[in-house]
Structure formats: C-alpha cells, structure tokens
C-alpha cells in the first residue's frame, strides 16, 4: 500500500513538504520614526504566507499573523538593519513577583514585565492551612508569636 501511495503522489504532483501552521509571531523591533515602521512593515508583508502585519511603534512591537516560519520572519526583519528579537514581555499580572530584579525591566512597555521563570516558591493554595499550622502545638515557634 505504501508503494501505491508513493506512485500516486508522484503522478499527482504532490510532494512531502511540511505545511506551515497558521500562527502569530510577536517581536520587539527598534523603530524610531515612520520611515522605520514603513520599511519593516513593507519587508515583512512581502513574505509568502503573511496574512496581516501590525506595527505598534510606541511599544516597539511587530505582530505578524499568517502561515509563516518564526525564524524566517526574524531574519527578514534583521535584514532591514533593525535590531529584532521575539517578544520577551508578558502582562505584569501573570507574574508572581513582577517587580523582582529578574523580571522588572525599565524599557518594558507599561503593564508588561520580562518573561522569566520564577525561582520563588509558589504561594499556599489556602490561607486556612497557613493559619492552622502557624498556631498549632507542633510548631516550636508558636509561643513567640502568641
């Protein structure tokens, strides 16, 4: 059955190329003026498979949507002479410690912090458990609190 499939694909003109997935690529690109914005937008929109291009110069953000490869988009933007990297920020309310030294970035747009893995312990799920263990007889330090 495999040989039959190979022969039929040969005569039908199909090849075994991997199809690109529809995805959204967000990048941080340094843009100072409308000319920079226009240059980046024109170069990326000329790529094959691009559905839409959104440029936000205030946040220094480029959003490309379509059937594109992430590495090809990054290389295309770098080809314009602009410094480009994948979007490194997340909204600050999604980070456990948004103002720690690792995640706080002065250059981040308002409402965003750098996306880093947290090395801190996660908070307890229930506050009832914390209070019951704090004032139990098994706690050696409970007399100093009371």
C-alpha positions as CSV (number, residue, x, y, z in Angstrom):
1,X,0.0,0.0,0.0
2,X,2.9,2.3,0.7
3,X,4.4,1.9,-2.8
4,X,1.0,2.5,-4.4
5,X,0.7,5.8,-2.4
6,X,4.1,6.9,-3.4
7,X,3.3,6.2,-7.1
8,X,0.0,8.1,-6.9
9,X,1.6,11.1,-5.3
10,X,4.3,11.1,-7.9
11,X,1.8,11.3,-10.8
12,X,-0.5,13.8,-9.0
13,X,2.4,16.2,-8.4
14,X,2.1,16.2,-4.6
15,X,5.3,16.3,-2.6
16,X,6.0,15.5,1.1
17,X,6.6,19.1,2.2
18,X,5.6,20.0,5.7
19,X,2.8,22.6,5.8
20,X,3.3,25.7,7.8
21,X,0.9,26.3,10.7
22,X,-1.2,29.4,11.0
23,X,0.5,31.4,13.8
24,X,1.1,34.8,15.3
25,X,4.7,36.0,15.7
26,X,5.3,38.9,18.1
27,X,8.6,40.6,18.0
28,X,10.3,43.6,19.6
29,X,11.8,45.8,16.9
30,X,13.6,49.1,17.5
31,X,11.7,51.7,15.4
32,X,12.2,55.4,15.8
33,X,10.2,57.0,13.1
34,X,7.5,56.4,10.5
35,X,10.2,55.5,7.9
36,X,11.5,52.7,10.1
37,X,7.9,51.5,10.7
38,X,7.1,51.6,6.9
39,X,10.4,49.8,6.0
40,X,9.8,46.9,8.4
41,X,6.1,46.6,7.5
42,X,6.9,46.5,3.8
43,X,9.6,43.9,4.1
44,X,7.5,41.5,6.2
45,X,4.3,41.9,4.3
46,X,6.1,40.9,1.1
47,X,6.8,37.4,2.6
48,X,4.9,34.4,1.4
49,X,2.1,33.3,3.7
50,X,1.7,36.6,5.7
51,X,-2.0,37.4,6.3
52,X,-1.6,40.6,8.4
53,X,1.1,42.8,9.8
54,X,0.6,45.1,12.8
55,X,3.2,47.6,13.9
56,X,3.0,49.4,17.2
57,X,5.8,52.0,17.3
58,X,5.0,53.1,20.8
59,X,5.6,49.7,22.3
60,X,8.3,48.8,19.7
61,X,6.2,45.7,18.8
62,X,5.6,44.0,15.5
63,X,2.9,41.4,15.2
64,X,2.8,39.1,12.1
65,X,-0.1,36.7,11.5
66,X,-0.2,34.0,8.9
67,X,1.4,30.8,7.6
68,X,4.9,31.8,8.4
69,X,8.1,30.4,10.0
70,X,9.3,32.3,13.1
71,X,13.0,32.2,12.1
72,X,12.3,33.5,8.6
73,X,10.3,36.4,10.0
74,X,13.1,37.3,12.4
75,X,15.8,37.0,9.7
76,X,13.7,39.2,7.3
77,X,13.4,41.9,9.9
78,X,17.1,41.7,10.8
79,X,17.8,42.1,7.0
80,X,16.3,45.6,7.1
81,X,19.1,46.6,9.6
82,X,16.8,46.7,12.6
83,X,17.5,45.0,15.9
84,X,14.9,42.3,16.4
85,X,14.0,39.7,19.0
86,X,11.0,37.7,19.9
87,X,8.6,39.5,22.2
88,X,10.1,39.0,25.7
89,X,7.3,40.5,27.8
90,X,4.2,39.3,29.5
91,X,1.5,41.3,31.3
92,X,2.6,42.0,34.9
93,X,-0.5,40.4,36.4
94,X,0.6,37.0,35.1
95,X,3.9,37.0,37.0
96,X,4.1,36.0,40.7
97,X,6.7,38.6,41.6
98,X,6.5,41.3,38.8
99,X,9.0,43.7,40.4
100,X,11.8,41.3,41.3
101,X,15.2,42.1,39.9
102,X,15.0,39.4,37.2
103,X,11.6,40.3,35.7
104,X,11.5,44.1,36.1
105,X,12.7,46.0,33.0
106,X,12.6,49.8,32.7
107,X,12.4,49.6,29.0
108,X,9.3,47.4,29.0
109,X,6.0,49.0,27.9
110,X,3.6,50.0,30.6
111,X,1.8,47.0,32.0
112,X,4.4,44.5,31.0
113,X,7.4,42.8,32.6
114,X,10.1,40.5,31.3
115,X,9.1,36.8,31.0
116,X,11.4,34.8,33.3
117,X,11.0,31.6,35.2
118,X,10.3,32.3,38.8
119,X,12.6,30.7,41.3
120,X,10.4,31.6,44.2
121,X,8.1,29.1,45.9
122,X,4.5,29.1,44.9
123,X,2.1,30.5,47.5
124,X,0.0,28.1,49.5
125,X,-3.4,27.4,48.0
126,X,-5.5,28.0,51.1
127,X,-4.9,30.6,53.8
128,X,-6.7,28.3,56.3
129,X,-3.9,25.9,56.1
130,X,-1.3,28.5,56.8
131,X,-3.0,29.8,60.0
132,X,-3.7,26.3,61.4
133,X,0.0,25.3,61.1
134,X,1.1,28.6,62.4
135,X,-0.7,28.3,65.8
136,X,-0.5,24.5,66.3
137,X,1.1,22.8,69.3
138,X,3.6,21.1,66.9
139,X,5.1,24.5,65.9
140,X,8.1,25.2,68.1
141,X,8.0,28.9,67.4
142,X,4.3,29.4,68.2
143,X,5.0,30.7,71.7
144,X,7.0,33.6,70.3
145,X,4.0,34.7,68.2
146,X,1.4,34.4,70.9
